[in-house]
Structures are given as structure tokens and as C-alpha cells.
Amino acid sequence: MPYQFDFDAANRIARCRVSGHVTDEDLKHFYTDAGKFVTLTDPRAGLLDFSAATSFQVSPQTIHDLAKLPPAMPDPARPRVVVAPTPLVFGMMRMFEMVGEKARPRFHVVSTELEAWSIFGVQEPRFEPFGEGWQPKP
């Protein structure tokens, strides 16, 4: 599961785009890296985009386990959105949302990035790769 973090400095939005095959282990590694990225960027909002994922073989148990962890973005007031374009990913992310609702009250699952921009109140985000040397090696 390759993934790339980028950042919109003007709007302070962190984004991660996932591509390829997604497994339990991949998602666990991503969650750790996301916490590091949030620490470095201090975003006001976060976006995780599964639009380029080609398969999603993640167990419900992994989703539950991750949802019970402290949030990668600790401030509960900050919105976070997951773009989940397929019914499977959408359902799994809704499960994550429900299990972790107390710690992440502003968590949203949507089907497109346009819906995310609406939630964030942004019309034209401008993302740039964040520190080429920083990119994690999944």
C-alpha cells in the first residue's frame, strides 16, 4: 500500500493518498506514520483518500483496534475526512467512525474529495508534497 502525504499550507490541511492493495499491516503502519505527519505539520484538518486503492483487504478487527487507539490528530475539534469511493471501504470507515466517535467527534466519511472540501470550507486547496526526504517507506 503505497501512500503519500502532502500539505496545503495556506489552509493547513494534511492529506494522505493511498494507492494499490491495502492490508491490515499496511493500515497499521499508515496510522503510525500519520501521527508523525500530524506532529510535524500541526494541521487544522486532515484528509485520507482511498480513491486510488485497488483492493481493501482489512479485517473488521483491525478497524476496531485502530479506532480504539488515540487519534493520529489528537485535537478532537479538528475535522478529519476519509474519501471512501467504494461500498466496502465506505462501510469499513463508517465502522471506524462509530467505534472511535468519542475521540473523533468531527470524523466524516464521504465518497469524493469535493465533499471533503465542502466540510473543510475550502474551494481550491493547493497541496504540495511535504519534505521529500520525509516520506515514509511502507
Secondary structure, DSSP 8 states (H G I E B T S, - for coil): --EEEEEETTTTEEEEEEEEEEEHHHHHHHHHHHHHHHHHH--SEEEEEEEEEEEEE--HHHHHHHHHS--SS--TTS-EEEE--SHHHHHHHHHHHHHTTTT-TTEEEESSHHHHHHHHT-SS---EE--TTT----
